[in-house]
Structure formats: structure tokens, C-alpha cells
């Protein structure tokens, strides 16, 4: 774990050929350029973009929202970089994080069009799942996909997510209410089960949850 006070959170995760780190103000130009050239590729699967979404004002608004959600313990956003962190590839976020008797979170991600289909997202998903189970001590990670997004559904199934249901008119995506396939991955049904048992110990023992950083917003 690498601490960066200019970031939303202190986590920097290294995977196989990818680096996941918290968004930073200096990322604006790379983020804006990648989202612009990927606009037609991404918009069918995302909420409608605000008119100023790719502007500095839009980025600042997005960053502050992510910061607020992190401080409330609800979200862990990352940007995905190639190798040692020079080339921005996309983003991945663990949202709706809950502890207590639930211990769950919801996975969301996007990949820039030039880098789609090259295996980067699979590596990023595998790494953030490890983070969710091993470091945040979650029990369950969920993901929701529009039924026609076969590429994303296939990726999730390859890393061990299972289909659990179908939600009609579930999320307002690209200007309309969209049905979604519901998928989930359970820690105890994966290779993390042994370490989870070792960490949990006797019944009822509580795990320590990482605390959000208390740095001021950098804007």
C-alpha cells in the first residue's frame, strides 16, 4: 500500500501488468482525452454524460463526489494504468461498500476504447477482487450488466462471478431505464477462503476495517 496525500485514498494496487491507484488532480488531461476518444464506445453502457462532463469543472465535481463517498466508507475508486503507471487505460471502482453483517460491495468499471479486448480489465478486476476480500475483508462483491453487454458479462464469469438474477428497469443508463443481469462473487467460494478462515479465527471475532484518510480536498 502506498500513501499519497493528494489522492482520494491511500491505496495503490499492483497487478499483473497493471497498476491501480486513486484518482488525482493531475490525471485530468489524460482522463479527459481518453474519455473523449472513447465517447461512442462508452456512452451506451453509462449514465448520460453531463454537458460539461469532460471539462475541468466536471472533473472537479466528479472528484469531490468520489472523495465524499470514500470518506463515508462507501467507495474505493481507482484509475487503471499500464505497467508502472504512465498510460491511463480506464477506471474501476468498488462502490456501495457495506460492513457489519453484510460485508459487500458493488463493482463498476470502464475501459478506454484503444485498450479494450487486450486483457487489461480482467487483470484489474482480479486485483480489485483480491483487495476487496483480503484487505477490506468483504464477503461478497456484486456486479450488474445490461443484458446485451455480453463482453462484460463474459469477463465477470471468467473471473468467477455467477449469475444470480435479472432486474427489470434497474438503472437509468444512456437516457433510459435498463434491465440488468445480476452477478456476484463470494469470498468463501474462491481461493480466498483459507485466508479468510485463518483471519476470522473463532466465531464472532471482528476484523479491523481500514479507515479513510482525513486529508482535505486538493481543490
Sine and cosine of phi, psi and omega as CSV:
sin_phi,cos_phi,sin_psi,cos_psi,sin_omega,cos_omega
0.00,0.00,0.75,-0.66,0.00,-1.00
-0.91,-0.40,0.79,-0.62,-0.02,-1.00
-1.00,-0.01,0.80,-0.60,0.05,-1.00
-0.72,-0.69,0.94,-0.34,-0.09,-1.00
-0.93,0.36,-0.26,0.97,0.03,-1.00
-1.00,0.06,-0.10,1.00,-0.05,-1.00
-1.00,-0.09,0.25,-0.97,0.04,-1.00
-0.90,0.43,-0.68,0.73,-0.01,-1.00
-0.64,-0.77,0.25,-0.97,-0.15,-0.99
-1.00,0.05,0.13,0.99,-0.12,-0.99
-1.00,-0.02,0.77,-0.64,0.15,-0.99
-0.77,-0.63,0.86,-0.50,-0.14,-0.99
-0.91,-0.41,0.76,-0.65,0.02,-1.00
-0.97,-0.24,0.83,-0.56,0.06,-1.00
-0.92,-0.38,-0.25,-0.97,0.02,-1.00
-0.99,0.15,1.00,-0.08,0.02,-1.00
1.00,0.09,0.05,1.00,0.04,-1.00
-0.72,-0.70,0.44,-0.90,0.09,-1.00
-0.83,-0.56,0.78,-0.63,0.07,-1.00
-0.94,-0.34,0.83,-0.55,0.07,-1.00
-0.61,-0.79,0.31,-0.95,-0.03,-1.00
-0.90,0.43,0.58,-0.82,0.12,-0.99
-0.84,0.54,0.57,-0.82,0.03,-1.00
-0.72,-0.69,0.42,-0.91,0.01,-1.00
-0.81,0.58,-0.56,0.83,-0.04,-1.00
-0.93,0.37,-0.18,0.98,-0.04,-1.00
-0.99,0.14,-0.08,1.00,-0.15,-0.99
-0.79,0.61,-0.80,0.60,-0.12,-0.99
-0.90,0.43,-0.70,0.72,0.03,-1.00
-0.89,0.46,-0.69,0.73,-0.01,-1.00
-0.89,0.45,-0.74,0.67,-0.03,-1.00
-0.89,0.45,-0.69,0.72,-0.01,-1.00
-0.90,0.44,-0.69,0.73,-0.02,-1.00
-0.93,0.38,-0.66,0.76,0.03,-1.00
-0.91,0.40,-0.60,0.80,-0.01,-1.00
-0.90,0.43,-0.74,0.67,-0.03,-1.00
-0.96,0.29,-0.20,0.98,-0.01,-1.00
-0.95,-0.32,0.18,0.98,-0.13,-0.99
-0.80,0.60,-0.82,0.57,-0.05,-1.00
-0.91,0.42,-0.48,0.88,0.00,-1.00
-0.96,0.29,-0.57,0.82,-0.12,-0.99
-1.00,-0.09,-0.57,0.82,-0.17,-0.98
-0.85,0.53,-0.56,0.83,0.02,-1.00
-0.88,0.48,-0.32,0.95,-0.11,-0.99
-0.92,-0.38,0.08,1.00,-0.10,-0.99
-0.82,-0.58,0.33,-0.94,0.16,-0.99
-0.84,0.54,0.45,-0.89,-0.02,-1.00
-0.83,0.56,0.76,-0.65,-0.02,-1.00
-0.96,0.29,0.72,-0.69,0.15,-0.99
-0.87,0.49,0.39,-0.92,-0.03,-1.00
-0.85,0.53,-0.60,0.80,-0.04,-1.00
-0.98,-0.17,0.39,0.92,-0.15,-0.99
-0.85,0.53,-0.63,0.77,-0.08,-1.00
-1.00,-0.03,0.05,1.00,0.03,-1.00
-0.99,0.16,0.21,-0.98,0.07,-1.00
-0.88,0.47,-0.59,0.81,0.04,-1.00
-0.89,0.46,-0.69,0.72,0.03,-1.00
-0.90,0.44,-0.64,0.77,0.02,-1.00
-0.91,0.41,-0.67,0.74,0.03,-1.00
-0.88,0.48,-0.68,0.73,0.02,-1.00
-0.89,0.46,-0.69,0.73,0.02,-1.00
-0.89,0.45,-0.70,0.71,-0.02,-1.00
-0.88,0.47,-0.71,0.71,-0.01,-1.00
-0.90,0.44,-0.59,0.81,0.04,-1.00
-0.91,0.41,-0.69,0.73,0.04,-1.00
-0.89,0.45,-0.65,0.76,0.02,-1.00
-0.88,0.47,-0.70,0.72,0.00,-1.00
-0.89,0.46,-0.70,0.71,-0.02,-1.00
-0.91,0.42,-0.60,0.80,0.04,-1.00
-0.92,0.39,-0.71,0.71,-0.01,-1.00
-0.88,0.47,-0.47,0.88,0.05,-1.00
-1.00,0.10,0.01,1.00,0.02,-1.00
0.97,0.26,0.34,0.94,-0.10,-0.99
-0.98,-0.17,-0.31,0.95,-0.18,-0.98
-0.51,-0.86,0.58,-0.81,0.09,-1.00
-0.76,-0.65,1.00,-0.01,-0.03,-1.00
-1.00,0.05,0.56,-0.83,0.06,-1.00
-0.68,-0.73,0.52,-0.85,0.29,-0.96
-0.99,-0.13,0.53,-0.85,-0.01,-1.00
-0.98,-0.21,0.82,-0.58,0.03,-1.00
-0.86,-0.51,0.45,-0.90,0.08,-1.00
-0.99,0.17,0.66,-0.75,0.13,-0.99
0.84,0.55,-0.90,-0.45,-0.09,-1.00
-1.00,-0.03,0.11,0.99,0.15,-0.99
0.95,-0.30,0.37,0.93,-0.01,-1.00
-1.00,0.00,-0.65,0.76,-0.09,-1.00
-0.97,-0.23,0.87,-0.50,0.04,-1.00
-0.97,0.24,0.79,-0.62,-0.04,-1.00
-0.95,-0.30,-0.56,0.83,-0.09,-1.00
0.12,-0.99,-0.39,-0.92,-0.01,-1.00
-0.58,-0.81,0.42,-0.91,0.02,-1.00
-0.51,-0.86,0.68,-0.73,-0.11,-0.99
-0.65,-0.76,0.65,-0.76,0.16,-0.99
-0.98,-0.20,0.92,-0.38,-0.09,-1.00
-0.89,-0.45,0.09,-1.00,0.02,-1.00
0.76,0.65,0.67,0.74,-0.03,-1.00
-0.96,0.29,0.77,-0.63,0.01,-1.00
-0.75,-0.66,0.60,-0.80,0.02,-1.00
-0.91,-0.40,-0.61,-0.79,-0.02,-1.00
0.90,0.43,-0.71,-0.70,-0.04,-1.00
-0.99,0.16,-0.11,0.99,-0.06,-1.00
-0.99,-0.11,-0.82,0.58,0.01,-1.00
0.77,0.64,0.88,0.47,-0.05,-1.00
-0.66,-0.75,0.24,-0.97,0.08,-1.00
-0.42,-0.91,0.24,-0.97,-0.02,-1.00
-0.87,-0.49,0.74,-0.67,-0.07,-1.00
-1.00,-0.08,0.73,-0.68,0.11,-0.99
-0.67,-0.74,0.50,-0.87,-0.03,-1.00
-0.34,-0.94,0.30,-0.95,0.11,-0.99
-0.56,-0.83,0.51,-0.86,0.01,-1.00
-0.78,-0.62,0.72,-0.70,0.07,-1.00
-0.88,0.48,0.60,-0.80,-0.08,-1.00
-0.81,0.58,-0.67,0.74,-0.03,-1.00
-0.89,0.46,-0.31,0.95,-0.11,-0.99
-0.92,-0.39,0.05,1.00,0.00,-1.00
-0.94,0.34,0.57,-0.82,0.06,-1.00
0.97,0.24,0.24,0.97,-0.03,-1.00
-0.95,-0.31,0.11,0.99,0.06,-1.00
1.00,-0.03,-0.07,1.00,-0.03,-1.00
-0.91,0.41,-0.67,0.74,-0.07,-1.00
-0.92,0.39,-0.61,0.79,0.05,-1.00
-0.85,0.52,-0.69,0.73,0.01,-1.00
-0.91,0.41,-0.63,0.77,0.00,-1.00
-0.92,0.39,-0.67,0.74,0.01,-1.00
-0.90,0.45,-0.69,0.72,0.02,-1.00
-0.87,0.50,-0.63,0.78,-0.04,-1.00
-0.95,0.31,-0.65,0.76,-0.02,-1.00
-0.96,0.30,-0.47,0.88,0.09,-1.00
-0.91,0.41,-0.68,0.74,0.07,-1.00
-0.86,0.51,-0.69,0.73,0.04,-1.00
-0.87,0.49,-0.70,0.72,-0.03,-1.00
-0.89,0.46,-0.69,0.72,-0.06,-1.00
-0.99,0.14,-0.69,0.73,-0.13,-0.99
-1.00,0.10,-0.58,0.82,-0.10,-0.99
-0.96,-0.27,-0.61,0.79,0.06,-1.00
-1.00,0.02,-0.21,0.98,0.05,-1.00
0.89,0.45,0.57,0.82,0.06,-1.00
-0.97,0.23,0.39,-0.92,0.00,-1.00
-0.99,-0.16,-0.43,0.90,-0.17,-0.99
-0.51,-0.86,0.68,-0.73,0.13,-0.99
-0.83,-0.56,0.78,-0.62,-0.04,-1.00
-0.95,-0.30,0.34,-0.94,0.10,-1.00
-0.50,-0.87,0.54,-0.84,-0.03,-1.00
-0.78,-0.63,0.75,-0.67,-0.05,-1.00
-0.74,-0.67,0.63,-0.78,0.18,-0.98
-0.87,0.49,0.71,-0.71,-0.11,-0.99
-0.81,0.58,-0.52,0.85,-0.01,-1.00
-0.99,0.17,-0.11,0.99,0.02,-1.00
-1.00,0.08,0.93,0.36,-0.10,-0.99
-0.92,0.40,-0.51,0.86,0.00,-1.00
-0.90,0.44,-0.73,0.69,-0.02,-1.00
-0.93,0.37,-0.66,0.75,0.04,-1.00
-0.88,0.48,-0.68,0.73,0.02,-1.00
-0.89,0.46,-0.65,0.76,0.03,-1.00
-0.88,0.48,-0.74,0.67,-0.02,-1.00
-0.88,0.48,-0.65,0.76,0.01,-1.00
-0.92,0.39,-0.54,0.84,0.02,-1.00
-0.93,0.38,-0.45,0.89,0.02,-1.00
-0.99,-0.15,0.22,0.98,0.17,-0.99
0.97,-0.26,0.08,1.00,0.10,-0.99
-0.96,0.28,0.55,-0.83,0.04,-1.00
-0.86,-0.52,0.59,-0.81,0.04,-1.00
-0.95,0.32,0.74,-0.67,-0.02,-1.00
-0.88,-0.48,-0.30,0.96,-0.03,-1.00
0.03,-1.00,-0.14,-0.99,-0.05,-1.00
-0.62,-0.79,0.85,-0.52,-0.03,-1.00
-0.95,-0.32,0.87,-0.49,0.01,-1.00
-0.98,0.19,0.66,-0.75,0.07,-1.00
0.75,0.66,0.78,0.63,-0.23,-0.97
-0.99,0.10,-0.72,0.69,-0.04,-1.00
-0.72,-0.69,0.51,-0.86,-0.01,-1.00
-1.00,0.03,0.99,-0.12,-0.12,-0.99
-0.88,-0.47,0.74,-0.68,0.06,-1.00
0.78,0.63,0.67,0.74,0.12,-0.99
1.00,0.07,0.13,0.99,0.02,-1.00
-0.43,-0.90,0.40,-0.92,0.07,-1.00
-0.95,0.32,0.77,-0.63,-0.10,-0.99
-0.85,-0.52,0.65,-0.76,0.17,-0.99
-0.93,0.38,0.42,-0.91,0.02,-1.00
-0.65,-0.76,0.60,-0.80,0.20,-0.98
-0.99,0.11,0.73,-0.68,-0.03,-1.00
-0.98,-0.21,0.80,-0.60,0.00,-1.00
-0.78,-0.63,0.36,-0.93,0.03,-1.00
-0.41,-0.91,0.39,-0.92,0.08,-1.00
-0.77,-0.64,0.75,-0.66,-0.06,-1.00
-0.96,-0.29,0.73,-0.69,-0.07,-1.00
-0.86,0.51,-0.72,0.70,-0.10,-1.00
-0.94,0.34,-0.17,0.99,0.03,-1.00
-0.98,-0.18,0.19,0.98,-0.05,-1.00
-0.84,-0.55,-0.12,-0.99,0.03,-1.00
-0.93,0.36,-0.11,0.99,0.02,-1.00
-0.99,0.12,-0.12,0.99,-0.15,-0.99
-0.87,0.50,-0.67,0.75,-0.05,-1.00
-0.91,0.42,-0.72,0.70,-0.01,-1.00
-0.92,0.39,-0.54,0.84,0.05,-1.00
-0.91,0.42,-0.67,0.74,0.02,-1.00
-0.90,0.43,-0.66,0.75,-0.01,-1.00
-0.90,0.43,-0.63,0.78,-0.04,-1.00
-0.96,0.27,-0.61,0.79,-0.06,-1.00
-0.94,0.34,-0.63,0.77,0.02,-1.00
0.93,0.36,-0.67,-0.74,-0.05,-1.00
-0.94,0.35,0.37,-0.93,-0.05,-1.00
-0.86,0.52,0.69,-0.73,0.08,-1.00
1.00,0.02,-0.15,0.99,0.02,-1.00
-0.93,0.36,0.70,-0.71,-0.07,-1.00
-1.00,-0.07,0.59,-0.81,0.08,-1.00
-1.00,-0.04,0.53,-0.84,0.04,-1.00
-0.98,0.18,0.77,-0.64,-0.03,-1.00
-0.99,-0.16,0.74,-0.67,0.04,-1.00
-0.85,0.53,0.66,-0.75,-0.01,-1.00
-1.00,-0.04,0.62,-0.79,0.08,-1.00
-0.89,0.46,0.50,-0.86,0.10,-1.00
-0.95,0.31,0.40,-0.92,-0.05,-1.00
-0.90,-0.44,0.62,0.78,0.03,-1.00
-0.99,0.17,0.46,-0.89,0.06,-1.00
-0.96,0.29,0.44,-0.90,0.06,-1.00
-0.88,0.47,0.67,-0.74,-0.08,-1.00
-0.99,0.17,0.23,0.97,0.02,-1.00
-0.93,-0.37,0.00,0.00,0.00,0.00
